[in-house]
Amino acid sequence: MNFNSKNPFLNSKRFSSNAEPRTEVHQAQIIDYNQEMTVSGTINKTAILFLILCGAAMVTWWMTFNGINPMLPTIGGAIIGFILVLVSSFKPQASPYLAPGYALFEGLFIGGISAIFELKFPGIVINAVGATLVTFLVCLGLYKFRIVKVTEQFKSVVVAATLAIATYYLISWIVSLFTSWTPVHYGNSMMSIGISVFVIIVAALNLFLDFDLIEKGAREKMPKFMEWYGAMGLMITLVWLYIEFLRLLSKFASRD
């Protein structure tokens, strides 16, 4: 593949260079298919990570609504989760251990952020969760029935748009630290809402790249640990999508 997913895990380079498929087998060797990556196995791992994330999110959510400041575990969870992402991108073999850790700490972050939004805009969290779930199911259905085909041109457009968003967010954040300039995606203007809608669309399109690369890993019989690697990458995209829905819905709510 010429283009990779924005996701630091789900990219063709990792699925080929870090875990070469076992294509040559000695005649006396017994082939154990339980040691190969499968789509169903990746789905199961994703479900496990999702449960861990939800369980951890309940901790900071409970802290917030019981008068305990959740900022330390929220910020700490974000930082540690990001570190685990970086480590796993270089050491996919450690994914069976790092992926649950990522879900745990990212859950602390998600729970804290969600509680903060919920306090300001009651009901926003359930709407963001619902929107994320519906988007995931729609994209999965479109991919499963090949209504949307992941071609090289499709990948190039999605990756280019994703990199553009990441670059814009980074530059905006750095400039806002040292100047009084307010980035256009802040606030609740129609321009800001339009940017959020665009980002959500791009995040959703990344799901197609994730599905395609997980399917490719299973087809090429990657090692079993790549199921955790793929599940972790898919969770990253879902977390991104959820946060963007929170941002968009908060902009709509603040206009009322």
C-alpha contacts under 8 A as a table, 3 or more apart, distances in Angstrom:
res1	aa1	res2	aa2	distance
1	M	4	N	7.17
1	M	12	S	6.32
1	M	152	E	7.48
2	N	152	E	7.40
3	F	12	S	7.94
3	F	152	E	7.31
3	F	155	K	6.16
3	F	156	S	5.95
3	F	159	V	7.10
4	N	10	L	7.51
4	N	11	N	4.68
4	N	12	S	6.03
4	N	13	K	7.60
4	N	155	K	7.29
4	N	159	V	6.96
5	S	8	P	7.24
5	S	10	L	5.91
5	S	11	N	5.19
5	S	155	K	7.55
5	S	159	V	6.25
5	S	206	N	6.85
5	S	209	L	5.99
5	S	210	D	6.98
6	K	10	L	7.84
6	K	11	N	7.83
6	K	159	V	6.02
6	K	162	T	6.43
6	K	163	L	7.23
6	K	206	N	7.29
7	N	10	L	5.49
7	N	11	N	7.07
7	N	206	N	7.95
7	N	210	D	7.84
7	N	233	G	6.08
7	N	234	L	7.93
7	N	236	I	7.19
7	N	237	T	6.91
8	P	11	N	6.94
8	P	85	V	7.67
8	P	89	S	6.13
8	P	233	G	7.09
9	F	14	R	6.93
9	F	88	S	7.69
9	F	89	S	5.69
9	F	229	Y	6.59
9	F	230	G	6.78
9	F	232	M	7.58
9	F	233	G	5.12
10	L	14	R	7.17
10	L	15	F	7.43
10	L	209	L	7.99
10	L	210	D	6.04
10	L	213	L	6.21
10	L	214	I	7.34
10	L	229	Y	7.83
10	L	230	G	6.15
10	L	233	G	5.76
10	L	234	L	7.75
11	N	14	R	5.64
11	N	15	F	6.41
11	N	213	L	6.72
12	S	15	F	4.96
12	S	16	S	6.02
12	S	213	L	6.89
13	K	16	S	5.28
13	K	17	S	5.67
13	K	18	N	7.70
14	R	17	S	5.43
14	R	18	N	5.30
14	R	19	A	7.15
14	R	89	S	7.94
15	F	18	N	6.28
15	F	19	A	5.93
15	F	20	E	7.39
15	F	213	L	7.97
15	F	217	G	6.25
15	F	222	M	7.42
15	F	226	M	7.96
16	S	19	A	5.72
16	S	20	E	5.36
16	S	21	P	7.59
17	S	20	E	6.00
18	N	92	P	7.19
19	A	222	M	6.08
19	A	223	P	6.48
19	A	226	M	7.78
20	E	222	M	6.54
20	E	223	P	7.97
21	P	220	E	5.87
21	P	221	K	5.42
21	P	222	M	4.92
21	P	223	P	7.09
22	R	25	V	7.15
22	R	221	K	7.01
22	R	222	M	7.42
25	V	29	Q	6.49
25	V	31	I	7.92
26	H	29	Q	5.21
32	D	35	Q	5.80
32	D	36	E	7.69
33	Y	36	E	5.39
34	N	224	K	7.63
35	Q	223	P	6.11
35	Q	224	K	5.00
36	E	218	A	7.47
36	E	221	K	5.37
36	E	222	M	5.68
36	E	223	P	4.76
36	E	224	K	4.67
37	M	41	G	6.86
37	M	42	T	7.47
37	M	217	G	6.83
37	M	218	A	5.02
37	M	221	K	5.70
37	M	222	M	5.20
37	M	223	P	5.45
37	M	224	K	4.51
37	M	225	F	7.29
37	M	226	M	6.23
37	M	227	E	5.73
38	T	41	G	5.09
38	T	42	T	6.29
38	T	215	E	7.97
38	T	217	G	7.82
38	T	218	A	4.70
38	T	219	R	7.84
38	T	221	K	7.57
38	T	224	K	7.79
38	T	227	E	7.09
39	V	42	T	5.10
39	V	43	I	6.24
39	V	214	I	6.81
39	V	215	E	6.24
39	V	218	A	5.97
39	V	227	E	7.84
40	S	43	I	5.01
40	S	44	N	6.26
41	G	44	N	5.09
41	G	45	K	6.26
41	G	227	E	6.24
42	T	45	K	5.03
42	T	46	T	6.10
42	T	214	I	7.79
42	T	227	E	4.48
42	T	228	W	6.60
42	T	230	G	6.58
42	T	231	A	5.67
43	I	46	T	5.02
43	I	47	A	6.27
43	I	231	A	7.03
44	N	47	A	5.12
44	N	48	I	6.38
45	K	48	I	5.06
45	K	49	L	6.26
45	K	227	E	6.72
45	K	228	W	5.97
45	K	231	A	5.87
46	T	49	L	5.13
46	T	50	F	6.09
46	T	228	W	7.61
46	T	231	A	4.63
46	T	232	M	6.99
46	T	234	L	7.52
46	T	235	M	7.06
47	A	50	F	5.01
47	A	51	L	6.28
48	I	51	L	5.23
48	I	52	I	6.32
49	L	52	I	5.08
49	L	53	L	6.07
49	L	99	A	7.29
49	L	100	P	5.94
49	L	103	A	5.56
49	L	231	A	7.61
49	L	232	M	7.47
49	L	235	M	7.67
50	F	53	L	5.06
50	F	54	C	6.16
50	F	103	A	7.10
50	F	235	M	7.50
51	L	54	C	5.12
51	L	55	G	6.08
52	I	55	G	5.10
52	I	56	A	6.18
52	I	100	P	7.06
52	I	103	A	5.87
52	I	104	L	5.77
52	I	107	G	7.38
53	L	56	A	5.23
53	L	57	A	6.03
53	L	103	A	4.70
53	L	104	L	5.30
53	L	105	F	7.66
53	L	106	E	6.61
53	L	107	G	4.17
53	L	108	L	7.62
54	C	57	A	4.96
54	C	58	M	6.30
54	C	107	G	6.10
54	C	111	G	7.94
55	G	58	M	5.33
55	G	59	V	7.07
55	G	104	L	7.88
55	G	107	G	7.25
56	A	59	V	5.38
56	A	60	T	7.31
56	A	103	A	7.99
56	A	104	L	5.52
56	A	105	F	7.19
56	A	106	E	7.98
56	A	107	G	4.72
56	A	108	L	5.21
56	A	111	G	7.26
57	A	60	T	5.72
57	A	61	W	6.10
57	A	107	G	4.38
57	A	108	L	4.82
57	A	109	F	7.09
57	A	110	I	5.86
57	A	111	G	3.76
57	A	112	G	7.08
58	M	61	W	4.89
58	M	62	W	5.84
58	M	108	L	7.80
58	M	111	G	6.04
59	V	62	W	5.21
59	V	63	M	6.25
59	V	108	L	6.82
59	V	111	G	7.10
60	T	63	M	4.88
60	T	64	T	6.15
60	T	70	P	5.62
60	T	73	P	7.16
60	T	74	T	7.06
60	T	108	L	5.74
60	T	109	F	7.72
60	T	111	G	5.17
60	T	112	G	5.01
60	T	115	A	7.78
61	W	64	T	5.30
61	W	65	F	6.50
61	W	70	P	7.96
61	W	111	G	4.98
61	W	112	G	5.67
61	W	114	S	7.37
61	W	115	A	5.41
62	W	65	F	5.36
62	W	66	N	6.07
63	M	66	N	5.19
63	M	67	G	6.38
63	M	68	I	4.79
63	M	69	N	6.64
63	M	70	P	5.94
64	T	67	G	5.64
64	T	68	I	5.50
64	T	69	N	6.12
64	T	70	P	5.83
64	T	112	G	7.15
64	T	115	A	6.42
64	T	116	I	7.76
65	F	68	I	7.43
65	F	115	A	7.66
69	N	72	L	7.56
70	P	73	P	5.85
70	P	74	T	5.95
70	P	112	G	6.08
71	M	74	T	4.93
71	M	75	I	5.82
71	M	112	G	7.12
72	L	75	I	5.43
72	L	76	G	5.74
73	P	76	G	4.88
73	P	77	G	5.55
73	P	108	L	6.13
73	P	109	F	6.98
73	P	112	G	7.93
74	T	77	G	5.19
74	T	78	A	6.37
74	T	108	L	5.39
74	T	109	F	4.13
74	T	110	I	7.43
74	T	111	G	7.51
74	T	112	G	5.30
74	T	113	I	7.26
75	I	78	A	5.15
75	I	79	I	6.32
75	I	109	F	6.42
76	G	79	I	5.18
76	G	80	I	6.04
76	G	105	F	7.74
76	G	109	F	7.66
77	G	80	I	5.28
77	G	81	G	5.73
77	G	104	L	7.97
77	G	105	F	4.24
77	G	106	E	5.49
77	G	107	G	7.41
77	G	108	L	5.45
77	G	109	F	5.10
78	A	81	G	5.15
78	A	82	F	6.13
78	A	105	F	6.72
78	A	106	E	5.84
78	A	108	L	7.76
78	A	109	F	5.38
79	I	82	F	5.19
79	I	83	I	6.32
80	I	83	I	4.99
80	I	84	L	6.22
80	I	102	Y	7.70
80	I	105	F	6.55
81	G	84	L	5.15
81	G	85	V	6.29
81	G	101	G	7.54
81	G	102	Y	4.93
81	G	103	A	7.66
81	G	105	F	5.42
81	G	106	E	5.41
82	F	85	V	5.00
82	F	86	L	6.43
82	F	102	Y	7.92
83	I	86	L	5.15
83	I	87	V	6.24
84	L	87	V	5.03
84	L	88	S	5.99
84	L	98	L	6.26
84	L	99	A	7.86
84	L	101	G	7.49
84	L	102	Y	6.01
85	V	88	S	5.26
85	V	89	S	6.18
85	V	102	Y	7.16
86	L	89	S	5.19
86	L	90	F	6.78
87	V	90	F	5.47
87	V	91	K	5.95
88	S	91	K	4.69
88	S	92	P	5.02
88	S	93	Q	7.85
88	S	94	A	6.60
88	S	95	S	6.01
88	S	98	L	6.66
88	S	99	A	7.95
88	S	229	Y	7.74
89	S	92	P	5.99
91	K	94	A	5.69
91	K	95	S	7.32
92	P	95	S	5.16
92	P	225	F	7.59
92	P	226	M	7.09
92	P	229	Y	6.16
93	Q	96	P	7.46
93	Q	225	F	6.19
93	Q	226	M	7.54
94	A	97	Y	5.70
94	A	98	L	6.07
94	A	225	F	7.80
95	S	98	L	4.78
95	S	99	A	5.23
95	S	225	F	6.51
95	S	226	M	7.46
95	S	228	W	5.58
95	S	229	Y	5.37
95	S	232	M	8.00
96	P	99	A	5.88
96	P	100	P	7.19
96	P	225	F	6.16
96	P	228	W	5.52
96	P	229	Y	7.55
97	Y	100	P	6.09
97	Y	101	G	6.71
98	L	101	G	5.01
98	L	102	Y	6.06
99	A	102	Y	5.02
99	A	103	A	6.29
99	A	228	W	6.35
99	A	229	Y	7.09
99	A	231	A	7.96
99	A	232	M	5.57
100	P	103	A	5.05
100	P	104	L	6.15
101	G	104	L	5.06
101	G	105	F	6.30
102	Y	105	F	5.42
102	Y	106	E	5.75
102	Y	232	M	7.83
103	A	106	E	5.18
103	A	107	G	5.77
103	A	232	M	7.94
104	L	107	G	5.16
104	L	108	L	6.64
105	F	108	L	5.12
105	F	109	F	6.56
106	E	109	F	5.02
106	E	110	I	6.09
107	G	110	I	4.98
107	G	111	G	5.91
108	L	111	G	5.24
108	L	112	G	6.27
109	F	112	G	5.32
109	F	113	I	6.18
110	I	113	I	5.21
110	I	114	S	5.86
111	G	114	S	5.16
111	G	115	A	6.12
112	G	115	A	5.20
112	G	116	I	6.32
113	I	116	I	5.18
113	I	117	F	6.36
114	S	117	F	5.21
114	S	118	E	6.03
114	S	125	V	6.25
114	S	246	L	7.97
115	A	118	E	4.91
115	A	119	L	6.10
116	I	119	L	5.33
116	I	120	K	6.63
117	F	120	K	5.30
117	F	121	F	5.84
117	F	122	P	7.75
117	F	124	I	7.07
117	F	125	V	7.39
117	F	246	L	7.58
117	F	250	S	7.56
118	E	121	F	4.97
118	E	122	P	4.80
118	E	123	G	6.36
118	E	124	I	5.88
118	E	125	V	6.13
119	L	122	P	5.95
121	F	124	I	5.77
121	F	250	S	6.92
121	F	253	A	6.94
122	P	125	V	7.77
123	G	126	I	5.90
123	G	127	N	6.67
124	I	127	N	5.22
124	I	128	A	6.16
124	I	246	L	7.01
124	I	249	L	6.79
124	I	250	S	7.27
125	V	128	A	5.05
125	V	129	V	6.07
125	V	246	L	7.04
126	I	129	V	5.07
126	I	130	G	6.04
127	N	130	G	5.07
127	N	131	A	6.06
128	A	131	A	5.07
128	A	132	T	6.09
128	A	242	Y	6.22
128	A	245	F	5.38
128	A	246	L	5.57
128	A	249	L	7.35
129	V	132	T	5.15
129	V	133	L	6.14
129	V	242	Y	6.64
130	G	133	L	5.14
130	G	134	V	6.09
131	A	134	V	5.22
131	A	135	T	6.06
131	A	242	Y	7.96
131	A	245	F	7.20
132	T	135	T	5.15
132	T	136	F	6.14
132	T	238	L	7.30
132	T	241	L	6.49
132	T	242	Y	5.59
132	T	245	F	7.25
133	L	136	F	5.11
133	L	137	L	6.21
134	V	137	L	5.18
134	V	138	V	6.05
135	T	138	V	5.19
135	T	139	C	6.10
135	T	204	A	6.94
136	F	139	C	5.25
136	F	140	L	6.03
136	F	204	A	7.45
136	F	207	L	7.50
136	F	238	L	7.90
137	L	140	L	5.00
137	L	141	G	6.04
138	V	141	G	5.12
138	V	142	L	6.13
139	C	142	L	5.07
139	C	143	Y	6.09
139	C	204	A	7.24
139	C	205	L	7.88
139	C	207	L	6.94
139	C	208	F	6.78
140	L	143	Y	5.12
140	L	144	K	5.90
140	L	207	L	7.96
140	L	208	F	7.55
140	L	211	F	7.70
141	G	144	K	5.04
141	G	145	F	6.14
142	L	145	F	5.59
142	L	146	R	6.03
142	L	147	I	5.01
142	L	148	V	5.59
143	Y	146	R	4.92
143	Y	147	I	6.20
143	Y	148	V	5.51
143	Y	149	K	6.88
143	Y	208	F	6.57
143	Y	211	F	7.60
144	K	147	I	7.75
145	F	148	V	7.91
146	R	149	K	5.62
149	K	154	F	7.97
150	V	154	F	5.81
150	V	155	K	6.65
150	V	208	F	6.86
150	V	209	L	6.88
150	V	212	D	6.97
151	T	154	F	5.04
151	T	155	K	6.29
152	E	155	K	5.08
152	E	156	S	6.18
153	Q	156	S	5.08
153	Q	157	V	6.32
154	F	157	V	5.36
154	F	158	V	6.29
155	K	158	V	5.22
155	K	159	V	5.96
155	K	209	L	6.98
156	S	159	V	5.28
156	S	160	A	5.98
157	V	160	A	5.21
157	V	161	A	6.13
158	V	161	A	5.19
158	V	162	T	6.06
158	V	202	V	6.54
158	V	205	L	6.62
158	V	206	N	6.75
159	V	162	T	5.04
159	V	163	L	6.08
160	A	163	L	5.25
160	A	164	A	6.14
161	A	164	A	5.04
161	A	165	I	6.27
161	A	202	V	6.85
162	T	165	I	5.15
162	T	166	A	6.24
162	T	202	V	6.51
162	T	203	A	7.65
163	L	166	A	5.05
163	L	167	T	6.04
164	A	167	T	5.14
164	A	168	Y	6.09
165	I	168	Y	5.10
165	I	169	Y	6.13
165	I	199	V	7.22
166	A	169	Y	5.24
166	A	170	L	6.14
167	T	170	L	5.16
167	T	171	I	6.10
168	Y	171	I	5.27
168	Y	172	S	5.95
169	Y	172	S	5.15
169	Y	173	W	6.05
170	L	173	W	5.20
170	L	174	I	6.26
171	I	174	I	5.20
171	I	175	V	6.08
172	S	175	V	5.25
172	S	176	S	6.00
172	S	183	P	5.94
173	W	176	S	5.23
173	W	177	L	6.36
174	I	177	L	5.28
174	I	178	F	6.98
175	V	178	F	5.57
175	V	179	T	5.99
175	V	181	W	7.24
176	S	179	T	5.23
176	S	180	S	6.23
176	S	181	W	5.64
176	S	182	T	6.42
176	S	183	P	7.26
177	L	180	S	7.94
182	T	186	Y	6.92
183	P	186	Y	5.65
184	V	187	G	7.59
184	V	191	M	7.03
184	V	192	S	5.90
185	H	191	M	7.11
185	H	192	S	4.20
185	H	193	I	7.40
185	H	195	I	6.26
185	H	196	S	7.32
186	Y	192	S	6.12
187	G	192	S	6.49
187	G	251	K	6.89
188	N	192	S	5.87
188	N	193	I	6.33
188	N	251	K	4.72
188	N	252	F	6.95
188	N	254	S	6.86
188	N	255	R	6.60
189	S	192	S	5.10
189	S	193	I	6.24
190	M	193	I	5.00
190	M	194	G	6.00
191	M	194	G	5.04
191	M	195	I	6.27
192	S	195	I	5.15
192	S	196	S	6.37
193	I	196	S	5.09
193	I	197	V	6.25
193	I	248	L	6.39
193	I	251	K	6.78
193	I	252	F	7.84
194	G	197	V	5.12
194	G	198	F	6.24
195	I	198	F	5.08
195	I	199	V	6.20
196	S	199	V	5.08
196	S	200	I	6.17
196	S	244	E	6.76
196	S	247	R	7.35
196	S	248	L	5.75
197	V	200	I	5.15
197	V	201	I	6.28
197	V	248	L	7.18
198	F	201	I	5.15
198	F	202	V	6.34
199	V	202	V	5.11
199	V	203	A	6.09
199	V	244	E	7.31
200	I	203	A	5.00
200	I	204	A	6.10
200	I	241	L	6.21
200	I	244	E	6.14
200	I	245	F	7.06
201	I	204	A	5.11
201	I	205	L	6.22
202	V	205	L	5.00
202	V	206	N	6.34
203	A	206	N	5.13
203	A	207	L	6.98
203	A	237	T	6.82
203	A	240	W	7.09
203	A	241	L	5.75
204	A	207	L	5.35
204	A	208	F	7.49
204	A	241	L	6.94
205	L	208	F	5.50
205	L	209	L	7.10
206	N	209	L	5.11
206	N	210	D	6.27
206	N	237	T	7.14
207	L	210	D	4.91
207	L	211	F	6.15
207	L	234	L	7.38
207	L	237	T	6.86
208	F	211	F	5.13
208	F	212	D	6.13
209	L	212	D	5.11
209	L	213	L	6.15
210	D	213	L	5.30
210	D	214	I	6.15
210	D	230	G	7.96
210	D	233	G	7.58
210	D	234	L	6.26
211	F	214	I	5.27
211	F	215	E	6.14
212	D	215	E	5.16
212	D	216	K	6.11
213	L	216	K	4.86
213	L	217	G	6.13
214	I	217	G	5.09
214	I	218	A	6.41
214	I	230	G	6.06
215	E	218	A	5.22
215	E	219	R	6.13
216	K	219	R	4.98
216	K	220	E	6.12
217	G	220	E	5.27
217	G	221	K	6.21
217	G	222	M	5.51
217	G	226	M	7.75
218	A	221	K	5.01
218	A	222	M	6.13
219	R	222	M	7.89
222	M	226	M	6.53
223	P	226	M	5.82
224	K	227	E	5.82
224	K	228	W	7.99
225	F	228	W	5.58
225	F	229	Y	6.61
226	M	229	Y	4.63
226	M	230	G	5.91
227	E	230	G	5.16
227	E	231	A	6.01
228	W	231	A	5.01
228	W	232	M	5.97
229	Y	232	M	5.26
229	Y	233	G	6.33
230	G	233	G	5.11
230	G	234	L	6.24
231	A	234	L	5.14
231	A	235	M	6.23
232	M	235	M	5.10
232	M	236	I	6.40
233	G	236	I	5.16
233	G	237	T	6.70
234	L	237	T	5.29
234	L	238	L	6.39
235	M	238	L	5.01
235	M	239	V	6.07
236	I	239	V	5.19
236	I	240	W	6.24
237	T	240	W	5.10
237	T	241	L	6.17
238	L	241	L	4.99
238	L	242	Y	6.10
239	V	242	Y	5.09
239	V	243	I	6.21
240	W	243	I	5.30
240	W	244	E	6.27
241	L	244	E	5.21
241	L	245	F	6.29
242	Y	245	F	5.11
242	Y	246	L	6.30
243	I	246	L	5.00
243	I	247	R	6.31
244	E	247	R	5.02
244	E	248	L	6.17
245	F	248	L	5.06
245	F	249	L	6.01
246	L	249	L	5.32
246	L	250	S	6.04
247	R	250	S	5.19
247	R	251	K	6.37
248	L	251	K	5.21
248	L	252	F	6.54
249	L	252	F	5.12
249	L	253	A	6.11
250	S	253	A	4.97
250	S	254	S	6.05
251	K	254	S	5.24
251	K	255	R	6.54
252	F	255	R	5.37
252	F	256	D	7.06
253	A	256	D	5.57
